[in-house]
């Protein structure tokens, strides 16, 4: 059975003193509430986008503070309408 998917873009406005990785983590945790999983996290280590890293989560928690530039999170969630969809957030 094929799964449907989609892209979700969320614009976030936050004060300088609030770390972006904390805000992103709060969004992911909300989307995963009630079941769901992070499939993988991809981001660039440099501003030019030449050095990419992909993290496939295990039982350990992802350290979002190491995420550099152009991050995206692939997750499975039933948050919108209760349908289990794979989404890419960037």
N, C-alpha and C positions, 0 to 999 in steps of 0.2 A: 504494500500500500504506500503510495507516495504521500509525502507531507507537504502541506502548503507552507509558504514562508513569506517573508516580507522584510522591508527595511523600516526602521523607526529612528527618526532624527528628533532629538530633544535638545532644545536650546536652554542653557542654564545660565542664569545671572547670579553671581555670588560675590560677596565682599572679598577683598584681597587677603584678609586674615583667615579666611576659611579655605582649607586645602581642597583642591578640585577632586583629588582621589577619594576624599571622604564623601563628598557630595555624590560622585558617581557610584560609590559603593551603596549609599542609601537608596539611589534609584534602582540599582540592580536587585537589592534585597527586596524592595517593594514589588518589583515585577516577578520575583521568584516566590513570593509569599503564597502559600497554599499549594506548593508543588511546582517543580520546574528545576532546571539545571543550567549551569553555564557550560557550554560545549567547548569554547576556546576563547582566548583573549589574544588579540594581535595588536602590536604597536611598533612604532619606529623608535629606535634609540637616538636618532639624530634628526635635526630640523629639516635636513635635505631629503629625508625619506630613503636613505641608502642602506641602512642597517636595521632590518626588521626582526622582531622576536615574536614567537607564538608560544603561548602557555596553554597547555591542556590540563585543566584542574584535576587533582586527585582528591584524596581525602583531606588534604591540607588546604588551608585558606589561601587565596590569592593575595599577594601583597600589592595592592593597587598603587602604593606610593612609588613603585619602580616604573610605572607606566609612563612612557615619555610622550612622544608626539603621535598624532593621528591615530589614536586608539580606537579599536572596535571590539565589541563583545558579541559573540554569537551565543544566543541562549534559547532554550525551549521553555515556553511559558504559556499558561492558559489564562493570563491576566485579562486580556481583552476578549470578553464574550465567552470565556470558558473553553475555547477551542485550543487544543495543544498545537501551537505553531512554533516554528523555528524563526527567530528574528535576529537581525543584525543591527546593533546599536553602535553608532559612531559619533 
